[in-house]
Every structure is written in C-alpha cells, then in structure tokens.
Amino acid sequence: MNSSSTIFSIQPERLDDLANKYRLNYSTASPFPHVIIDDFFPESVLNNIINEFPKPDEIDWEIFAHSRAQKLGSTSELQMGEATRLLLYQLNSGIFINFLERLTGIAGIIPDPHFWGGGLHQIERGGYLKIHADFNRHPKLSLDRRLNLILYLNQDWPEEYGGHLEMWNRDLSRCEQKILPIFNRCVIFNCTSFSYHGHPEPLNCPSARTRRSLAVYYYTNGQPSDEIAAPHSSRYPTRPGEKSSRSTDAIKAIFKKFIPPIAIDIKNYLKNR
C-alpha cells in the first residue's frame, strides 16, 4: 500500500498474501468466523484520519443513548474528512471485495455505498454497546448482511482503558474472544443472527479520550441455507445474570413522564458545561 498526505492505493498483492495467510484461521475461528489483523494500513494513512476525526461536539453525530448503547455515529460523507472518505471508498472497491471473498469464502459480496449503520463510530468515557446480533437486511438496498469490518483508531490504548470488542457463543454462556481496540487493528467477522458481539462494559478511558473506529458492512443477494431468517433489527439478548434492557428502558420511560421539562433542561445544561 502506498501513501502520501491523503492519497494511497491498496495493493492487491498484499491483500492476496493476507487472504492466503488467514483464510483457514478465519473459517475455523470461534465463536464464529472472524480474523484480527494488526498493522492493516500504513500508519501515515491512519494518522491523517485521526487528525481529521471529528470530536464529539464538532459535527451532527447520531446519538445513541439508552440502556443498550451509549455511543455516537455518523454515516454522512459530508461530515468526514478527505482522507477518511478515500479510505472508506477503497474498502468498497473491487480490489478489496476480491480480498474479502478469498478470505471468507463468501461469493458475490456487495459493498454498501451508503455505509448504513457504519462510517464513523465514537464512544466517550462511560459509554458502551451491549452484546447484540446486528440487523440482517439493508433497509434501502434489500440485501442480506454478511460481513462486518471494524478498523480501530486508538493510539496508546492500554488494557485498563477497556472498550474491548467481545464475541460471545451462540447460547450466550461465555465470551470466547475479547479484543482490545488498539490503533490499526482490523477485525472482520461473519454477520449472522447469532454472531453475538459488542462492547458491553462501560469505557474506562480518561475523559479527554474516546474510543474511535471506522465500520464498513458488506452484503450478498441471498442468505446461506443455514442462516435463513426474516428481516430483523439489531437484537440485544439478555445474558445469564443480566437485567433485561427492555425492562430498564420501559422503567426510564415511565419516570420520564413525571419529570418536569425544566429539570431535563438543567441536567443537559450542567452536562454540557
């Protein structure tokens, strides 16, 4: 891969080497097919992206604030810097799709030009994303979701900061993978109705830091025979010993009806000071 200030090209030879190196491990990985590849891009390319990555108060982020998630997201190309857009476009290129097909064994992969649900992700101190299985149907393209790619952008990120991506087994009895979201680490995994994953523990980084990542999702026209499922939104199951998030949200909604609007305004004012 070559790089300059914002221009670079993904080299198919390097991707071929990575596919050959990891495809067996990918297909046999537990609890579902996945791979973790460090040093995925030249550092200079990602440094440019970090430099232009918007802070929590710099753009019109989509805010997720409920018992299942506390995070920020943006799919808007207009809110992304040039280096970020160029990288995401290459992750949707034919060269990269060929790599994904060789790595995963999935044929006919289709990229998403809208980055639906993907794009920029950011989590502030105390934030989280509960264990879940992702939505399985693109609402605009009517395609079946098959793969997730997450690229982490967190330099100097020690274990105690947390923010690990956790992968759980199908019956939710145990976590089988716990992945620290360090700089230039790429995680690719199969997306099914039972590929349970998330960042369930509240982030413990300093208040001046955030957990930052890019996410790209891939689709096919049709599902495999063992994964025929009706279209569904993201599913957040209750793990053993965990309170139901639906019950928590319902209780909060009831209490909110009795809180005067001025109290909410004061709370938001104090939070944003």
C-alpha positions as CSV (number, residue, x, y, z in Angstrom):
1,M,0.0,0.0,0.0
2,N,1.4,3.4,-1.0
3,S,0.6,6.6,0.9
4,S,1.2,10.3,0.7
5,S,-0.6,13.0,2.6
6,T,-4.1,11.8,1.7
7,I,-3.6,9.7,-1.5
8,F,-2.8,6.0,-1.3
9,S,-3.8,2.8,-3.1
10,I,-4.4,-0.6,-1.7
11,Q,-2.1,-3.1,-3.3
12,P,-3.8,-6.4,-4.4
13,E,-0.6,-8.4,-3.8
14,R,-0.6,-7.5,-0.1
15,L,-4.2,-8.4,0.2
16,D,-3.6,-11.7,-1.6
17,D,-0.9,-12.5,1.0
18,L,-3.3,-11.7,3.9
19,A,-6.1,-13.8,2.4
20,N,-3.7,-16.8,2.0
21,K,-2.4,-16.4,5.5
22,Y,-5.6,-16.0,7.3
23,R,-8.4,-17.8,5.4
24,L,-8.1,-21.1,7.2
25,N,-8.0,-19.5,10.6
26,Y,-11.0,-17.3,9.5
27,S,-13.2,-20.3,8.7
28,T,-12.3,-22.2,11.9
29,A,-12.4,-19.3,14.4
30,S,-14.6,-19.4,17.4
31,P,-17.3,-18.5,18.3
32,F,-18.0,-17.6,14.7
33,P,-15.7,-17.0,11.6
34,H,-13.5,-13.9,12.1
35,V,-10.0,-12.6,11.9
36,I,-7.9,-10.0,13.7
37,I,-5.2,-8.3,11.6
38,D,-2.8,-5.8,13.2
39,D,-0.9,-3.1,11.2
40,F,-3.5,-3.3,8.5
41,F,-2.7,0.0,6.8
42,P,0.3,2.3,6.7
43,E,0.4,4.4,9.9
44,S,0.7,7.6,7.9
45,V,-2.7,6.9,6.3
46,L,-4.4,6.4,9.6
47,N,-2.6,9.3,11.2
48,N,-4.3,11.5,8.6
49,I,-7.7,10.1,9.5
50,I,-7.0,10.6,13.2
51,N,-6.1,14.2,12.6
52,E,-9.4,14.9,10.9
53,F,-11.6,12.6,13.0
54,P,-14.4,14.9,14.5
55,K,-14.7,15.4,18.2
56,P,-18.0,14.7,20.0
57,D,-19.1,18.3,19.7
58,E,-17.8,19.1,16.2
59,I,-20.4,17.5,13.9
60,D,-24.0,16.5,14.0
61,W,-23.5,13.0,15.4
62,E,-26.3,10.5,15.7
63,I,-26.6,10.0,19.4
64,F,-27.4,6.6,20.8
65,A,-28.4,7.0,24.5
66,H,-30.4,4.1,26.0
67,S,-29.8,1.0,28.1
68,R,-28.4,-0.9,25.1
69,A,-26.0,1.7,23.8
70,Q,-24.2,4.9,24.7
71,K,-22.3,5.9,21.6
72,L,-22.0,8.3,18.7
73,G,-22.2,7.5,15.0
74,S,-22.1,9.2,11.6
75,T,-22.6,7.8,8.1
76,S,-22.5,11.2,6.4
77,E,-19.7,11.6,3.9
78,L,-20.2,15.3,4.2
79,Q,-19.1,15.1,7.8
80,M,-16.0,13.1,7.0
81,G,-12.6,14.4,6.1
82,E,-11.0,13.7,2.7
83,A,-8.6,11.0,4.0
84,T,-11.4,9.2,5.7
85,R,-13.6,9.2,2.6
86,L,-10.8,8.0,0.4
87,L,-10.1,5.1,2.8
88,L,-13.8,4.1,3.0
89,Y,-14.2,4.2,-0.8
90,Q,-11.2,1.8,-1.2
91,L,-12.8,-0.5,1.4
92,N,-15.7,-0.7,-1.0
93,S,-13.6,-1.2,-4.1
94,G,-13.5,-4.2,-6.4
95,I,-9.9,-5.0,-5.2
96,F,-10.9,-5.1,-1.6
97,I,-14.1,-7.1,-2.3
98,N,-12.0,-9.7,-4.1
99,F,-9.8,-9.9,-0.9
100,L,-12.9,-10.4,1.3
101,E,-14.3,-13.1,-0.9
102,R,-11.0,-15.0,-0.8
103,L,-10.6,-14.5,2.9
104,T,-14.1,-15.5,4.0
105,G,-15.2,-17.9,1.2
106,I,-18.3,-15.9,0.7
107,A,-19.1,-15.3,-3.0
108,G,-20.9,-12.4,-4.6
109,I,-20.1,-9.8,-1.8
110,I,-21.7,-6.4,-2.5
111,P,-20.5,-3.2,-0.8
112,D,-22.7,-0.5,0.7
113,P,-22.1,3.0,-0.8
114,H,-24.4,4.4,1.9
115,F,-22.4,3.0,4.9
116,W,-25.7,2.2,6.6
117,G,-25.1,1.8,10.3
118,G,-21.3,2.1,9.7
119,G,-19.0,5.0,8.9
120,L,-17.6,6.9,12.0
121,H,-18.1,5.4,15.4
122,Q,-17.1,7.1,18.7
123,I,-17.7,6.2,22.3
124,E,-17.0,8.6,25.3
125,R,-15.9,7.6,28.8
126,G,-18.7,5.5,30.4
127,G,-20.2,4.6,27.1
128,Y,-20.9,1.0,25.8
129,L,-22.6,-1.1,23.3
130,K,-24.3,-4.2,24.8
131,I,-23.9,-7.6,23.3
132,H,-26.1,-8.0,20.2
133,A,-26.6,-9.6,16.8
134,D,-26.8,-7.0,14.0
135,F,-29.7,-6.2,11.7
136,N,-29.6,-8.6,8.8
137,R,-31.2,-6.7,5.9
138,H,-30.2,-3.5,4.3
139,P,-33.3,-1.2,4.6
140,K,-32.6,0.6,1.3
141,L,-30.9,-2.0,-0.9
142,S,-32.9,-5.0,0.3
143,L,-29.7,-7.1,0.5
144,D,-28.6,-9.6,3.2
145,R,-25.9,-8.5,5.6
146,R,-23.0,-10.9,5.7
147,L,-19.8,-9.3,6.9
148,N,-18.6,-6.6,9.4
149,L,-15.3,-4.8,9.2
150,I,-14.1,-2.6,12.1
151,L,-10.9,-0.6,12.0
152,Y,-9.7,0.9,15.3
153,L,-8.0,4.2,15.6
154,N,-6.9,4.3,19.2
155,Q,-3.2,5.1,19.8
156,D,-1.6,4.4,23.1
157,W,-4.6,2.4,24.4
158,P,-3.7,0.3,27.5
159,E,-5.8,-2.6,28.7
160,E,-7.2,-0.6,31.7
161,Y,-9.0,1.8,29.3
162,G,-11.3,-1.1,28.3
163,G,-13.5,-0.9,25.3
164,H,-12.8,-4.5,24.3
165,L,-14.8,-6.0,21.5
166,E,-16.3,-9.1,22.9
167,M,-17.5,-12.1,20.9
168,W,-19.9,-14.5,22.7
169,N,-21.0,-18.0,21.8
170,R,-24.4,-18.8,20.5
171,D,-26.1,-19.7,23.8
172,L,-24.6,-16.6,25.5
173,S,-23.0,-18.8,28.2
174,R,-19.5,-17.3,27.7
175,C,-17.3,-14.7,26.0
176,E,-14.8,-16.5,23.7
177,Q,-12.9,-13.5,22.3
178,K,-12.0,-10.2,24.0
179,I,-10.3,-7.8,21.6
180,L,-8.6,-4.6,22.7
181,P,-9.4,-1.8,20.2
182,I,-5.9,-0.7,19.5
183,F,-4.6,1.5,16.7
184,N,-4.5,0.0,13.2
185,R,-6.2,-3.3,14.3
186,C,-8.8,-4.6,11.8
187,V,-11.4,-7.1,12.8
188,I,-13.5,-8.8,10.1
189,F,-16.3,-11.3,11.0
190,N,-19.3,-13.0,9.7
191,C,-22.6,-11.3,10.4
192,T,-25.5,-13.7,11.2
193,S,-28.5,-13.6,13.5
194,F,-26.3,-15.4,16.1
195,S,-22.9,-13.7,15.8
196,Y,-23.2,-12.0,19.2
197,H,-20.7,-9.3,19.9
198,G,-20.4,-5.9,21.5
199,H,-18.5,-3.6,23.9
200,P,-20.7,-4.3,27.0
201,E,-18.5,-2.8,29.8
202,P,-18.5,1.0,30.3
203,L,-15.5,2.6,28.8
204,N,-12.8,3.5,31.4
205,C,-10.5,5.8,29.4
206,P,-9.7,9.4,30.6
207,S,-12.4,11.9,29.9
208,A,-10.3,13.6,27.2
209,R,-10.1,10.4,25.2
210,T,-12.7,8.5,23.2
211,R,-12.9,5.0,21.6
212,R,-12.8,5.7,17.8
213,S,-13.3,3.4,14.9
214,L,-14.4,3.1,11.3
215,A,-17.0,0.4,10.3
216,V,-18.0,-1.0,6.9
217,Y,-20.6,-3.7,6.3
218,Y,-21.0,-6.0,3.3
219,Y,-23.9,-7.8,1.8
220,T,-25.0,-10.5,-0.6
221,N,-28.2,-11.1,-2.6
222,G,-29.4,-14.0,-0.6
223,Q,-28.6,-15.8,2.6
224,P,-26.8,-19.2,3.2
225,S,-29.1,-22.2,3.7
226,D,-28.3,-22.4,7.4
227,E,-29.0,-18.7,8.0
228,I,-32.4,-18.2,6.5
229,A,-34.0,-15.6,8.8
230,A,-36.7,-13.0,8.4
231,P,-35.5,-9.4,8.3
232,H,-34.9,-8.0,11.8
233,S,-33.3,-5.1,13.5
234,S,-30.3,-5.5,15.9
235,R,-31.1,-8.0,18.6
236,Y,-30.0,-7.4,22.2
237,P,-30.5,-10.6,24.1
238,T,-30.3,-10.9,27.9
239,R,-27.3,-12.8,29.1
240,P,-27.4,-15.0,32.2
241,G,-27.5,-12.8,35.3
242,E,-28.1,-9.6,33.3
243,K,-31.2,-7.4,33.7
244,S,-33.3,-7.0,30.6
245,S,-32.5,-3.8,28.8
246,R,-36.1,-3.6,27.5
247,S,-37.4,-3.5,31.1
248,T,-34.9,-0.9,32.1
249,D,-35.9,1.3,29.1
250,A,-39.6,0.9,30.0
251,I,-39.0,2.0,33.6
252,K,-37.0,5.0,32.4
253,A,-39.8,6.0,30.0
254,I,-42.3,5.9,32.8
255,F,-40.2,8.0,35.2
256,K,-39.5,10.5,32.4
257,K,-43.3,11.2,32.1
258,F,-43.2,12.6,35.7
259,I,-40.0,14.7,35.3
260,P,-40.8,18.3,34.5
261,P,-39.1,19.6,31.3
262,I,-37.2,22.3,33.3
263,A,-35.4,19.6,35.2
264,I,-34.2,17.9,32.0
265,D,-33.1,21.2,30.6
266,I,-31.0,21.9,33.8
267,K,-29.5,18.4,33.6
268,N,-28.5,18.8,29.9
269,Y,-27.1,22.3,30.7
270,L,-24.9,21.0,33.5
271,K,-23.7,18.1,31.4
272,N,-22.6,20.3,28.5
273,R,-20.9,23.0,30.5
